Amino acid sequence: MAVFGKSAEFDTSQDSTVRVHVHRLRQRLESYNAGKSGPLLQIPKGEYRLLLADGPESLDDAATFPDLRRPHSRQKRLWAAIAICSLATLALWTTLFLASGRGSPVNLPLSQTSFWKPVATHKRLPLIAAGDFYMVVESGQDGKIERLSMRPTIRSGRDLDNYLTMHPDQYSKLRDRDIRRVPAKVATGAAALLPLIASVRADGGMPDIVPVSQISQETIDSDDIIYIEHFSELGMLRSAVLGQSRFAPGPDPDEVTDLPSGRTFRVRPAIEKSFDENMPSSDPYGYDYGYIASYPGPSGNQILVISGIDDTALSQMVKLVSDKRQLDLLSRKTGGAKAFEALYQIRTAGGLIFDTSIVIARTLDAGTRKAPSS
């Protein structure tokens, strides 16, 4: 009750807050312990006990396979010898391969583009921030949960509290269960960026993926951040992204507006071709719009944005940032600037992408920020 600010009426059978946070802590401990030996902190599955145990294996595995937990000294020496020989062989072949000039662990063409160079040269690994939706639990008259829903005006537990203050009649119907949803295309796009980022860095490291809702101010101030999210949801980031951009989400989630010109770009599905000669001909193609941006953060770090109005554009932008020719074209249009943004049009028909073209590309004045959108 003290940690989560709950009252004496807190019911763990109805509220999963504790279970969710312990599950997250267990996962983080397992990730932190991976590959390490010696005494390690662990939380047994199904329990809330914090134990100090030897080895990174889970306690369940140790109980089921005790021989794997503490191998005999002879086995240890054997496996250690095999590991050392394997690493030595791998190191030798890697050295010979690189010395011959036939390969490199770094994807040099991409690492030298204006889009990826800041990430390739930063001393710390970047962080991939995947857009997520806050889910409200709706209950019926009997108090039983009926469904989860997303509401544009409620994006956090604090928003829900404010909403219930203004609508007390909804107090027994809407509840906070600390549930968030990452759209499938955002999740798969974030996963696709992992090997790409590893290929442009000399250390070959892969970044962590975290929901946007869990990004801290300290992270924004110090780390390179790669946002991947649908454009209509960039409003959640407010000053972090839209404070730099000259585009804004429209009142309809299928729209994006260019503020300097006032032009609005809207997603349109492809039109089925008509075989009626009396029907007037029209553009049969569908259109979606993608967005990418890059600009300096508060402490010399870099903020990258990969976005799209709909799923097609979002996926296409993930592919585009792995294409050096496309990035070079964008760099030429923005004069190689460190702060820039671009809107792309994706033309589709029959579920296929016919072309991707730049509609607007411009540099950004990193020192001038417009007021955050609300």
C-alpha positions in Angstrom: 0.0 0.0 0.0 2.9 2.3 0.7 4.8 1.6 -2.5 1.8 1.9 -4.9 -0.2 4.4 -2.9 -3.2 2.1 -2.3 -5.8 2.4 0.4 -6.7 -0.2 3.0 -9.4 -1.5 0.6 -6.7 -2.6 -1.9 -7.7 -6.1 -3.2 -4.9 -8.1 -4.9 -7.4 -10.5 -6.3 -9.0 -7.7 -8.3 -5.9 -5.5 -8.9 -2.8 -7.1 -10.6 -0.5 -4.1 -10.0 1.8 -6.1 -7.6 1.9 -9.2 -9.8 2.7 -7.2 -12.9 5.6 -5.3 -11.2 7.1 -8.4 -9.6 6.9 -10.1 -13.0 8.8 -7.2 -14.6 11.4 -7.2 -11.8 11.9 -11.0 -12.2 12.4 -10.5 -16.0 14.9 -7.7 -15.4 16.8 -9.7 -12.9 17.0 -12.7 -15.3 18.2 -10.4 -18.1 20.8 -8.8 -15.8 22.0 -12.2 -14.6 22.3 -13.6 -18.1 25.8 -15.0 -18.7 27.0 -14.2 -15.1 28.2 -16.6 -12.4 28.5 -16.5 -8.7 25.9 -15.3 -6.2 23.0 -13.7 -8.0 19.7 -12.2 -6.8 16.7 -14.2 -8.0 12.9 -14.2 -7.5 11.5 -17.8 -7.7 8.5 -18.1 -10.1 5.2 -17.9 -8.3 6.8 -16.3 -5.2 7.8 -12.8 -4.0 10.9 -13.9 -2.1 14.2 -12.4 -3.1 17.0 -15.0 -2.8 20.7 -14.9 -3.3 21.6 -18.1 -5.2 24.6 -19.4 -7.1 24.5 -19.4 -10.9 22.2 -17.7 -13.5 19.9 -20.7 -13.9 16.4 -20.4 -12.7 15.6 -22.1 -9.4 13.0 -24.3 -11.1 15.7 -25.7 -13.5 18.1 -26.2 -10.6 15.6 -28.3 -8.7 14.7 -30.4 -11.8 18.3 -30.9 -13.0 20.6 -30.7 -10.0 23.6 -32.0 -11.9 23.5 -29.1 -14.3 23.6 -26.6 -11.4 27.0 -27.8 -10.0 29.0 -29.7 -12.5 32.0 -31.7 -11.4 35.4 -30.0 -11.5 36.5 -32.3 -14.3 33.4 -31.3 -16.3 34.2 -27.7 -15.6 37.7 -28.0 -16.9 36.5 -29.8 -20.0 33.9 -27.2 -20.9 36.3 -24.4 -20.1 38.9 -25.8 -22.4 36.3 -26.2 -25.2 35.0 -22.6 -24.7 38.6 -21.2 -24.8 39.5 -23.1 -27.9 36.2 -22.1 -29.6 36.7 -18.4 -28.8 40.4 -18.5 -29.9 39.4 -20.1 -33.2 36.6 -17.6 -33.7 39.0 -14.7 -32.9 41.6 -16.0 -35.3 39.2 -16.4 -38.2 37.7 -13.0 -37.6 41.1 -11.3 -37.5 42.1 -13.0 -40.8 38.8 -12.2 -42.4 39.0 -8.6 -41.5 42.7 -8.3 -42.4 41.9 -9.6 -45.9 39.5 -6.7 -46.4 36.6 -8.9 -47.3 34.4 -8.0 -44.4 33.7 -5.8 -41.4 31.5 -6.1 -38.3 30.3 -2.6 -39.1 27.9 -1.7 -41.9 30.0 1.3 -43.1 27.7 2.5 -45.8 24.8 3.0 -43.4 26.9 4.1 -40.5 28.2 7.1 -42.6 24.7 8.4 -43.5 23.5 11.5 -41.8 20.6 9.5 -40.3 22.7 6.8 -38.6 26.0 8.4 -38.0 25.1 9.9 -34.6 23.9 6.5 -33.4 27.1 4.8 -34.8 29.5 7.2 -33.1 27.7 7.8 -29.7 29.5 6.2 -26.8 26.3 4.7 -25.4 23.9 2.3 -27.0 20.7 3.9 -28.2 17.3 3.1 -26.8 14.3 2.1 -29.0 11.1 3.6 -27.7 8.1 1.7 -29.0 4.7 3.5 -29.0 2.2 2.0 -26.6 -1.5 2.7 -25.8 -2.9 3.0 -22.3 -5.8 0.6 -21.8 -8.8 1.4 -19.5 -10.6 -1.5 -17.9 -14.4 -1.1 -18.2 -16.7 -2.9 -15.8 -20.4 -3.6 -16.0 -23.1 -2.9 -13.5 -22.2 -6.1 -11.6 -18.6 -4.9 -11.3 -17.2 -7.7 -13.6 -14.7 -6.7 -16.2 -16.4 -6.5 -19.7 -13.6 -5.1 -22.0 -10.5 -3.1 -22.4 -10.7 0.2 -24.3 -8.5 3.0 -25.6 -9.7 6.6 -25.1 -8.0 9.5 -26.8 -8.3 11.7 -23.7 -7.0 9.1 -21.2 -3.4 8.2 -21.8 -2.2 7.4 -18.3 -3.4 6.6 -14.8 -3.1 10.3 -14.0 -5.4 11.1 -16.9 -7.9 8.5 -15.7 -7.9 10.1 -12.2 -8.5 13.5 -13.7 -11.3 12.1 -15.9 -13.0 10.4 -12.9 -12.8 13.7 -10.9 -14.8 15.4 -13.7 -17.1 12.4 -14.2 -17.7 10.8 -10.8 -20.6 8.7 -12.3 -17.9 6.6 -14.1 -15.9 5.9 -10.9 -17.3 2.4 -10.6 -17.0 1.6 -14.3 -13.5 2.6 -15.3 -10.4 1.2 -13.6 -6.7 1.4 -13.9 -4.9 -2.0 -14.2 -1.6 -0.6 -15.5 -2.2 -2.2 -18.9 -0.7 -0.9 -22.1 -0.7 -2.3 -25.6 2.0 -2.1 -28.3 0.6 -2.4 -31.8 1.8 -5.4 -33.8 3.5 -3.3 -36.5 5.2 -1.1 -34.0 6.6 -4.2 -32.2 7.8 -5.9 -35.4 9.3 -2.7 -36.6 11.2 -2.2 -33.4 12.5 -5.8 -33.5 13.6 -5.3 -37.2 15.7 -2.3 -36.1 17.8 -4.4 -33.6 20.2 -6.1 -36.1 20.3 -2.9 -38.2 21.5 -0.8 -35.3 24.0 -3.5 -34.3 25.4 -3.4 -37.8 26.2 0.3 -37.7 27.9 0.3 -34.4 31.5 -0.7 -33.9 30.7 -2.6 -30.7 27.9 -4.5 -32.4 25.6 -3.9 -29.5 21.9 -4.3 -29.6 19.8 -1.6 -27.8 16.9 -2.2 -25.4 13.3 -1.8 -26.5 11.0 0.0 -24.0 7.5 1.4 -24.3 7.3 5.1 -24.8 5.4 5.4 -21.5 8.4 4.2 -19.6 10.9 6.7 -21.1 12.4 8.8 -18.3 13.5 12.4 -18.5 17.0 11.3 -17.6 17.0 9.0 -20.7 15.8 11.8 -23.0 18.5 14.0 -21.6 21.4 11.6 -22.1 20.7 8.7 -24.6 20.2 8.5 -28.3 16.5 7.6 -28.7 14.8 6.0 -31.7 11.1 6.5 -31.5 8.9 4.2 -33.6 5.2 5.0 -33.5 2.1 5.8 -35.5 2.0 9.5 -36.3 -1.3 10.2 -34.6 0.3 9.0 -31.3 3.3 11.2 -31.5 1.2 13.7 -29.6 1.9 11.6 -26.5 5.6 12.7 -26.8 4.6 16.4 -27.1 7.7 18.5 -26.6 10.0 15.5 -27.3 9.0 15.3 -30.9 6.3 17.7 -31.9 8.1 20.5 -30.3 10.7 20.2 -33.1 8.5 19.2 -36.0 6.5 21.4 -38.4 4.0 18.7 -38.9 1.1 18.0 -36.7 -1.5 15.2 -36.3 -4.9 16.2 -37.6 -8.2 15.8 -35.7 -8.6 12.6 -37.7 -5.9 9.9 -37.0 -5.6 9.3 -40.7 -4.4 12.9 -41.3 -1.2 14.9 -41.0 -0.9 18.6 -41.5 2.1 20.6 -42.8 2.0 23.7 -40.6 3.9 26.1 -42.8 1.8 25.5 -45.9 -1.5 24.4 -44.2 -1.7 21.3 -46.5 -3.3 18.2 -45.1 -2.3 14.8 -46.2 -4.8 12.0 -45.7 -4.6 8.2 -46.0 -6.7 6.9 -48.8 -7.4 3.2 -49.6 -6.9 1.9 -53.2 -10.0 2.1 -55.4 -11.1 -1.1 -57.1 -11.0 -0.8 -60.8 -14.4 -0.5 -62.5 -15.0 -2.3 -65.8 -18.1 -0.1 -66.5 -17.2 2.1 -69.4 -19.8 4.7 -68.2 -18.1 5.1 -64.9 -15.6 8.1 -64.9 -12.0 7.1 -64.5 -10.2 8.0 -61.3 -6.9 7.4 -59.5 -7.1 3.7 -58.5 -4.1 3.9 -56.1 -4.1 4.1 -52.4 -2.0 6.5 -50.4 -0.3 6.3 -47.0 2.2 8.7 -45.5 5.4 8.0 -43.6 7.6 10.3 -41.5 11.2 10.2 -40.4 13.1 12.9 -38.5 16.5 13.4 -36.7 17.5 16.2 -34.4 19.9 16.8 -31.5 18.7 16.1 -28.0 19.3 18.2 -24.9 22.9 17.1 -24.2 24.3 16.4 -27.7 22.5 13.1 -28.0 20.3 12.4 -31.0 16.6 11.8 -31.3 15.4 9.8 -34.3 11.8 9.3 -35.3 10.4 6.6 -37.5 6.6 6.9 -38.0 3.7 6.5 -40.4 0.1 7.3 -40.4 -1.0 3.8 -41.1 0.7 0.4 -40.9 1.8 0.3 -44.5 3.8 3.6 -44.2 5.2 2.6 -40.8 6.6 -0.7 -42.1 7.9 1.1 -45.3 9.8 3.7 -43.2 11.5 0.9 -41.3 12.7 -0.5 -44.6 13.6 2.9 -45.9 16.1 3.7 -43.1 18.0 0.5 -44.0 18.4 1.7 -47.6 21.5 3.8 -48.1 20.3 5.1 -51.5 17.1 6.5 -49.9 19.0 8.0 -47.0 21.6 9.6 -49.4 18.8 11.1 -51.4 17.2 12.6 -48.2 20.7 13.9 -47.2 21.1 15.7 -50.5 17.6 17.3 -50.1 18.4 18.5 -46.6 22.0 19.5 -47.3 23.4 16.9 -44.9 21.9 18.8 -41.9 22.0 17.1 -38.5 18.4 18.2 -37.8 15.9 17.4 -40.4 12.5 15.8 -41.1 10.7 14.4 -44.2 7.3 13.3 -45.2 7.0 10.4 -47.7 4.1 9.3 -49.9 3.6 5.6 -50.3 1.5 4.6 -53.3 -0.3 1.2 -53.1 -2.6 -1.0 -55.1 -3.9 -4.5 -54.6 -1.9 -4.8 -51.3 1.4 -4.0 -53.1 3.6 -0.9 -52.7 4.3 0.7 -56.1 6.6 3.5 -55.0 7.8 5.6 -52.1 8.6 9.3 -52.8 9.6 12.3 -50.8 6.8 14.9 -50.5 8.5 17.4 -48.1 12.0 17.3 -46.8 13.5 20.2 -44.8 16.0 21.1 -42.2 15.0 22.0 -38.6 16.3 24.7 -36.4 17.2 22.7 -33.3 17.5 25.9 -31.3 13.9 27.0 -31.9 11.0 24.9 -30.5 7.4 25.7 -30.9 4.9 25.3 -28.1 4.1 21.7 -27.3 0.8 20.3 -28.6 -1.7 19.5 -25.9 
